[in-house]
Structures are given as C-alpha cells and as structure tokens.
Amino acid sequence: MAIFALGAGLCAAPAFAQSTPGTSAEEDDSQIIIVTGSILRRTDTETPSPVTVLSADNMQQRGINTAAEALQRLSANGSGTISEGWNNGNNFAAGANAVSLRGLTVQKTLTVFDGMRMAPYPVADDGHRNFVDLNTIPDAVIDRIEVLKDGASATYGADAVAGVVNVITKKQVTGIHLNASGGLAQKGDGGEQRLDLTAGYGDLDTDGFNVYISGMYRKNDEIWARNRDYPWNSGDLSGICNDAGSCMAIPTRWYTFGVNANGSLGGSTIPLAPIVAPATATGTRNGVYQLLNGDCGAFGGSSVVLPATAAGTTYAPSQCQADMKKLYATIRPETERYGFAGRATARIGDKAEAYVSFDYMHTHTYTQLTPTAWPANTPPPSPATWTSVVLPVYVCSAGTATFVNNVNVSSGCDATNGVLNPNNPFAASGQNAIIRARYDKPQTVETNARALRAQAGIAGSFGSEDDWHYNVDFTASEVRLTRISDNYLIPQRLADVIADGSYNFAQPWLNSQEVRDYVAPRNSKVSTSKLWQAQATLSRALFALPGGDVQAAVGLSYRKESINDDSANPENLTHPYDRYFTINAVGAVGSRNVKSAFYEVSAPVLDQLEIDASGRYDKYSSGQKNFSPKFGVKFKPIEQLVLRGTWSKGFRIPSFNEAYGLPTTGYTTTSINCETYADFCASHGNNTYATGQYSLGRTSIGNPALDSEKSTSWTLGAVFEPIRDVSFTVDYFNIKVKDVISNISAEDQTAALDAYLRTGATDGVAGVIVVPGVADPQNPNARALPGFLQFSFQNADEERVQGIDFGAQITRDFGNVNWFSSFDATYLLKYEVIRATGAVERYDGSLSPCDYTSCSGSPKWRGSWQNTFTMGKVALTATAYYTDGYDLASVDYGGIKGDCENSIGASVVAYQDGSPVKCKIGGQWNVDLSANVKVNDNFSLYANVLNVLGIDPKFDPSAAYSIFQYNPAWGQPNIVGRYFRLGAKVDF
C-alpha cells in the first residue's frame, strides 16, 4: 500500500509490450508477460482492455508485406486514415502513412516502437495533425503489432485517446534469413521489388547473448490514371448521364475547354495551350480569346470547335481541349524504401538483461500533378491575386515589371529600344494582350524522409527473493524530411520575363533551362522532428489475495520533442508576388519537454475477479498539465466466459502546428447555390464561373493559448470460448472528447459566405475573414467567388464516438487439413460533434467529417475474414475485406445526411440539369488469395493474388474533394486492380 500511495504522487511513462522492450511475449520458463497498455508482469495475456495482435506470420499468410498495409486493413482503423492513395501529390503529408483508430484522426492514435515513442512526421496532416509515419517501421524485423483499442493515456500519456499501436521488433534472430519477391498489376504497371536479408548469431538461453542485423529494400512503381478504366482514367465525366439524358459536367480540375452535352463550356477556363485576347494596359479585354499557337498536339491536346452558345463573344470557335488526367495524373506514387536495423541483447548474470537497438529507414516518393495555371493567386494569409496577365506591345532586355491593382505592368521598353512582342499577336496594331495559360511541364512533388532511431535499456530483478523488478530505457529518434517541388511558378518572375521578352509562350518547349530555372526555381524544403525519452519503472508483488498476489509498479519519465518545419512559401509583405503559386505556406517551429510519473496496481481479488488501477501525471513546459486515471476489471464467472471493462480519462496535447503553426490552407470543392444567391450568379451571367464547382481555401493559423483536448472513454466486453481453439469476442467502446481543437464550424462558414455573397462583406462573422478569389474573366467587375476563409484554431467542440468490435477465431485439425479462421469487424454506432453553439453534427454513415478526413467518410461497418487451410507443407489463405457505404452529404460543410437535394454543393454532385448524380455509395469489398509452399526446412515459395476478383472501386464523384472519382481511403486496393506477387524465403 505504501508503493500504491507513492505511485499516486508520481507521473507515468509508456509501457512495454513485452518483458523487455522488443522481446517476445514469453520470458523463459516462468511465462511472464507484459502486455501493451500495462507495466505489470502477468502470467496470462487476457487483460481488461481489448487488444488485437497482428503477428508477422499472420501478415505473411494474408499476403501483406508492410506494417502500414496491415494496420490500414484493421477494422478499427476509421475515418482520417492516411493511406497510400492519399500520398498522391498530397500538399501536406506526402509519402507518409498513418492509422486513425475509431475515426478520431491520426493525432489521437499513438504509435510506439517497443513501447517507446518515436519522433513524428515533420509535416502535419492537413497542416495541423502530427503523427508517426508507419513507413519508418523496419518491416523485416517485426515480431508482432499489438493494437490497444481503448484509451491509454494513464500508461502512455498524451495522444493515446483512441488507442495505441505498439510495433514490437524481434528480440532474437539466429541464422541467415532472405526474403525476395516481385509483383505486377494485371494492367501491367505498379511493379514491386522487395528484398530483405537478416542475419543473427548467439542464443540467449545457451550463450547468454544474441546479436542481429537486417537490411531491406522495397520499390513500388507509380500507377497512372490513364491505365485504368473509365471514369478513373479521364477528366471528362460527360459520359455519365441520368435517365433524362442530362450528363455530368466536365470537372475543372482535369479538363481544359471541354464542351458539355448541353453546349456549355466545361473544364478549366485556363487552358493547356495559351490563349490571348486584345486588351488595355490595365488588363481589360476588348476582344475574343484566340489560340496563340494553333498546334494543339504540341501541347498534348486536340482541336475542338466550340458551339456558338459556348464561344459567344469570349472565345474564338477554334480552341484546344486536353484531358489532363490522362496526360499527367497518377493514382499511386512511385515509392522506394530502404534501410537497416540491428539489435544486441545480453544476459548480465542471472538477474538482468540489457539490450541496444537501432534502425535507419529512408522513404522516397515521387508524384506529379497538373501544370501551374495563370492568372492565379499565391497562398494566404495575404494572397496576391493576379487577375489579368498583360503582354505589352514592346519588349526589351531593359524591360521591368511591377504589379498595380493585381495586374502586371511592363515598363522600360518602347520603339526606340525594343522590338514588337513576339508573344503578342496584336502588337503590330499597337494593342496590349492578355494571356491565359499553363506552364508546359507538370508540377512534381518528391519527398525523401530519413528516420533514425536508437534505443537501449536494462531490465532485471533484485532483493532476497528477486521480488523487485526494474526497467530502465532510453530512446532517441529523428525524422528529416526533404520535400522537393518542381515546376511551380513565381508570379513576379513570370512578369519579369514577360517584360523583357525572354520567355517564349507560343513555343514554350524552346525555352532554355536557364529561363525555366528563373521562372520556376526548384523549391526544396527541409523539415526535422526530434524526440528523446528516458524512463524507469519499479514493481513488485505486495501481498496475497485469494486470486493471487497484488502487484504494484511506479515509474518516472522525461521526454523532449521538437519540430522545425519552416514554410516552403513564406509570406512576403514587401513583395507579395515573389511567392510561388499553389505551394502551401504550412509550417511550425517549436519545442517542449514533458515530465511524467505513473503507477499501476493489479489486484486479483478472487480467482474469478481481477481489478486494475493506474494513473499518470504529465506536465509540459508549454504550460499544459494533466492527470489521467484508468480502472479496469476482468470477471470470469465460468471457465468459458470472461467479462471485461475499462474506464479512463485521457488527453491530447495541441500539436506543434495547432499551437505555433503558420497560416495553412486546405481546399474543399464546393459550388454556389444560384437559387439562393440569384443576384450573385446573375452578375456573372449565370456562366460556369458562378454555377460550376470550384475550390474554396480554408486557412487556419496557430493559437499558442490552446488547452489540451480531454477525453473520457469506457469499454465493456466479453470473451467466450465454448470449446478449446474456438473463441468469440465482443467489445463496446464509448469515447467522449471535450475542448476539441477545431477549425471553423459549418455555421460560421455558412454565415461568413452568406454575408460575402449577398453584400460583399469580408468580415461578416467575428474571427473569420473572407478573401475574394480570382475574378471572373468574362465579368471582371462582378464580385469574385470567395477564395479563402481565414481563422485561428480554437477549443470549441465536443466529439462522441460509440461502436462495437466483433471478433472470432477458430482453429480445427481435420487430420490432413488444419483450418484457421479469423474474423474481425467494427460497427460504428455513432460519431457526432457538438459544436460550441450547441448544434449537433452526426457523421457516422456519411462522407463527413470532411474537416478531419478530407471527405473520406465514416463508414458504419469495416471488417475482414481470413481462412487459412494448411495441408502438410502447403498453406492456402483467402481473406475478404469489407468497408460499408455512406451518404455523400458532407455534414460539417453544410450538407444534410439523408437530404440529397439540399446537399448539392455540400459534396453531393449534380448533373447539368441540377439533379444529384449520387446520394449514397455502396459498400466496397475485395478478396486476397495467398499460397505458401515449404519446399524444405530451408526454402519456401509463396504467391499472392491481391483483389483476386478484380473488383473496381465504387465510382464516387464526391469523396476526397472530388479529386479522384473514387475514395482513396477505402478503395485503393480496388483501383490498383488484380495484383500478382511471387516470392521466396531462404532460411539457414
């Protein structure tokens, strides 16, 4: 009891998921175990908390060869997950991978390695959510992954609100182990090469030591959208029509000068091939746009004759159309990972064991986007909007450029020192021109993430009867990310080459590399995160109860963490046009330390009843502090049934970006309701600028005065084992989070936009600023579309998540055949947010929360079912995966679940006649097949056929801001298509 009292006054540290960090579950003959979420030594693995274990053998059986993929398939992984599909040109966490337990976002799921923390990915998801990148895990030395699916702040501290992912590496390896494989999609792309080699020496039991080292290499080639079927291979959706014959419009993101079925223009008004029109020096057009160069094929497009209804007085009939999705888009980036890991473990006498481990992982990704368009605007907070790009009459080497009222003004050239502008076909008649165009090369994003981690510790016992047990551990890690962005234009520099005539717009492929490097210099940004942590625990059995010994443990921890993530596109108040187009200004710089202490007591009151109590106190140098208690109970009324439950308090510390972040913009696709805002649309002649979809930026800025989010969670479940090797589990979970750190609410967004669209007011809602977007080229004097909403983070809302986990596991031996079956499913009962105004937004079964998940949705059901049949040396496995469908209304962006008509514009997409394209998306599923053949004791072969039925993803015009036409969070294995992999393992 004295130790219990002492522990109550101390603060906790992350616990081990094994007897010594990184060990296997068993410890010698005593069968002592330490399970994720506990710091006590146990003799059985069944704890009050629900834990899912993913073993390396199980992953191989399923045909899964990375920890990231295994966790993405977990049924408890919900909305907000960062999957491989989201890495495709992501402006924030490009190349990274993370899970979101219970759909509460990646920053409420804590990922640890061998029970110790890891430095987070240096760039935050959506500019404010910090997380640990799963690509930093050395897959070849994984022993198992334990997923604790309830609140664990009492053991691990901040960010363990939804649960903990504990990646446990191998404690011991002997011999030489080689694994090599290659894969290819049925479409002939997406090639994969993998090789890992691990060698170890020494046996802990007989030699008293073990040392091993492992190296791995894995490369996945990119997959191009053009190699998939319609509509995922095209930016032209006008081939999708309703029964009345009305078709979808051509999305502005992927098409230039497409013609919709009704004769109107679709796609972007900024074409691939440049168009010019006569204009005044202030950028006012006084003629029709015509092609600067009529060779459409040279720009990757084709000729199109516009109908009179589309051409009118704005465009000449002959234009160039281009399907930019077919030209440029990838649906999976090129990814290359390589690294090494090692560990040395040694027994020190009979009472202690020490270890040291290290690993290095490098992840490289490469993807490309559509070319930069102009005129456009630079990122907030004070965007420079280039409304008209003016080509002067004369150009000369002395020409200079400035901006006046968002229009470039060239000076220094006239007939005495210059020549007629070769890019201006109206120069001979003394007229300026305006130009609308795109750069002739696609934007590319390349990331190189280097992760370093070292860990060391010692564990042992002392006392007359070895009744005191201790663990001392230390870890240090660093993630260094280099993000390289090419072919992004700087408007001031583009204006400079317009003024001196050094850039060839008519034949851009003739421009020198020197000129290209000037107008679109390579942007290279280096971001770094660091973390080191030291902790110590002390435990012993206190006294005996009828069910066994009462155990208690106390411990201390100290951690320091930092992020240095300067903006790749910092604000320039003196020269705002010296910033890049479209590169985001995300960034955060900060550091903090946390002092912690913990305790845990386990009391086996009876043979049938165990009670567990733990707590942790954390104090941050940034001012936050928190005490997190947890209680658990396990009751076994009969041998075949275990009842269990937990109750806990938790917290999430504000991320570095939320507290210290620079202005960061995320975009959502939306449209104006012209019935509600008839005057606004009429001022634009009801053209596609006013009526079509467009991207609205939402710019947030850090708030150092934020409080921590506070959570309360409880679980209640049962484990039923009617006969040996047959078990069923069911667990109810309930999580409530208060003081949620959030962006602008749907009510404030709607009110701010309403005030702007009706009156032009940019400050109609306190704390929210509306920044006008690029002007309508056909109606430049009309009020522009709202371009950005600017606001700061705030503690305002409350989240509530409830659901049920189901599990079943069966192992049966039929003589010549052994059958193993494993079922895992999660049903989301409720996911809602209560805004500060009292308004309730219900997300489960909808596309929301868009603000947290980039509109990837909160499906009600997720599940998997594995069946493995082993016949001698041959094992065959079939695994089915299922994700439920959802309503396409984005509730947090003003949509109404179940009211499709009134959710048009709030993610629901309409045909050209105004009727909705889809209101709901059906469930998504696929099946993987794997075969393993053990040729002899040293050699085995395996084959995987992923998505064996070749099931396509669901056509989803709303998910992920309508970027992909499918949901990258849930449909990525389906868009890849049927995939084949062959491999071999050699063991000596």
QUIPE-V829183 format. One line per field, one symbol per residue. ss: DSSP state (A for helix, B for strand, O for the rest). phi: phi as a letter, one per 30 degrees, with the letter a starting at -180 (. if undefined). psi: psi as a letter, one per 20 degrees, with the letter a starting at -180 (. if undefined). A space follows every 50 residues. Layout:
# QUIPE-V829183
ss=???
phi=???
psi=???
This chain:
# QUIPE-V829183
ss=OAAAAAAAOOOOOOOOOOOOOOOOOOOAAAOOBOOOOOOOOBOOOOOOOO BBBBBAAAAAAAOOOOAAAAAAOOOOBOOOOBOAAAAOOOOOOOOOOBOO BOOOOAAABBBBBOOBBOOOOOOOBOOOBOOOOAAAOOAAABBBBBBBOO OOAAAAOOOOOOBBBBBBBOOOOOBBBBBBBBBBBOOOOOOBBBBBBBBB BOOOOOOOBBBBBBBBBBBBOOBBAAAOOOOOOOOOOOOOBOOOOOBBOO OOOOBBOBBOOOOOBBOBOOOOOOBBBBBOOOOOBOOOBBBOOOOAAAAO OBBBBOOAAAAOOOBOOBBBBBBAAAAAOBBBOBBBBBBBBBBBBBBBOO OBBBBBBBBBBBBBBBBBBBBBBBOOBBOOOOOOBOOBOBBOOBBOOOOB BBBBOOBBBBBOOOOOOOBBOOOOOOAAAOOBBBBBBBBBBBBBBBBBBB BBBBBBBBBBBBOOOOOBBBBBBBBBBBBBBBBBBBOOOBAAAAAAAAAA OOOOOOOAAAOOAAAAAAAOOOBBBBBBBBBBBBBBBBBBBBBBBOOBBB BBBBBBBBBBBBBBBOOOOOOOOOOAAAOBBOOOOOOBBBBBBBBBBBBB BBBBBBOOBBBBBBBBBBBBOOOOBBBBBBBBBBBBBBOOBBBBBBBBBB BBOOOAAAAAOOOBBBBBBBOOOOOOOAAAAAAOOOOAAAAOOBBBBBBB BOOOOOOOBBBBBBBBBBBBBBBOOBBBBBBBBBBBBBBBBBOOOAAAAA AAAAAAAAAOOOOOBOOBBBBBOOOOOOOOOOOOOBBBBBBBOBBBBBBB BBBBBBBBBBBBBOOOOBBBBBBBBBBBBBBBBBOOOOOBBBOOOBOOOA AAAOOOOOOOBBBBBBBBBBBOOBBBBBBBBBBOOBBOOOAAAOOOOOOO AAABOOOBOBBOOOOBOOOBBOOBBBBBBBBBBBBBOOBBBBBBBBOOOO OOOOOOOOAAAAOOOOOOOOOAAAAAOOBBBBBBBBBO
phi=.ddeddddccbcbecdcadbejdddcbhddhdbbcejbccdbcbcdcdcd bcccddddddediccbdddddddddddcdjdcceddddiedcceicbacb diiciddccccbchicdbedddcddhibcdacddddddedcddabccdcb ebddccidicdckbccdcdddbbbicbbbbabbadedjbiebbbbbbbbb bjbddcciaabbbbbbbbbbddccedccddcdcbcccddcbcddjdcddd eddcbbhdcdddjddbiddcddddbbbdaddcjddbaddbddbdddddci cbdbcddedcdhccbdecbccbcddddbdccbddbbbalbbaabbbdcic bbbcbbbaabbbbcbbbbbdddcbdabddddbdccddbcccddcbadcdb bbcbhibdbcbjbaddbbbddddcdcddcicdbcbbabddbddbbbbbcc ccbbbbabbabajdchccbbbbbbbbbbccccccccicdceddddddddc idccddbddddddddddddbdecbbcbbbbabbbabbbbadcacceckdd cbbbabbbbbbabbbdddbddbddbddccddiddcelabababbcbbbaa bbbdebecbbbbbbaacbbcddjdbacbcabbbbbbdbddbbcbabbacb abdededddbddebcccbdbacddddcddddddcihddedcddbccdbcc bdbdddcddcbbbbbbabccbdbdibbbbbbcbbbbbchddbdddddddd ddddddddbidcbdbeibcccdddddddbdddddedcbccacdadbcbcb bbabcbbabbbbccjdbccbbbcbbbcddabbbcdddjdcccceibdddd dcchhcjbddcbabbcbcccbiccbcbbbcbbbddadddcddcjdbeicd edcdjcidccdddjdddbcbcddcbabccbbbbcdadcbbbbbbbdhedi dddddbdcdhhidcibcddccdddddidbcbbabbbbb
psi=hghggghhjrqrrqrqjrhqpirrhqnbiikpqpqpiqjqprjqiorhqp pppoqhghgghikpjqhghghhiphiobqiqorhhijnjpielpirpqqn pjjkrhijpppqpliqrqprphpqpkjioqrppiiipnhhjpgrppopkr pkhhgibqikgiapoooorphppqappppqrqrpqhijakqppppqpppq qqphghijrqprqpqqppppqqpqhijrrpjijqjojiiorrhijprqro phhiqplqprhjirpraqjorgpqqqqqrrijjopkaqprphoinhhhjj aqqpopqhhhgcjgqqhorpqpnhghhhpqiprppppqarqrqppqpnbi jqpqqpqqqpppppqprqaqqpqqqbqrqrimpooohpopprgqqrhjpr prpplkppoqripaihjaqpoiioijhhjkqrqqqpaqqjqqpqppqopp pppqqqrqqarrrhkkippqppqqqpqppopppppqkpqoghhghghghi jipohhmhiiqqhggghghmqpopppqpqqpqppqqqpqrpgrqrhiapp qqqrrqqpqpqqpnmqqimqpnhgmijjqqpipqjqqqprqqrppqqrqp ppongrhippppprqppppqijiqqqpoqpqqqppnhrhipppqqqpqqa rpqprhhhgjqrpppqqqparpoihhlhgghhijkkrhghhrqrppqooq qqoijqrqqpqpqqqpaqppnhrpjoqqqpppqoppprkporaqrhghgg gghghghgijpilippippppqapqohhmhiqpqqpgqpprqqqohrpqp pqappqqqppppokeippppppppqppogpoqporhiipppohpjriroh hhjllirmqhpqrqopppopndjpppppppqppraqqjpnhikiroping gjjphmhpqqrijiqqgqhqprqprrpqqqppongaiipqqqppoqlhik pqqponihqlkkgijroihijghhhhappppqrqppp.
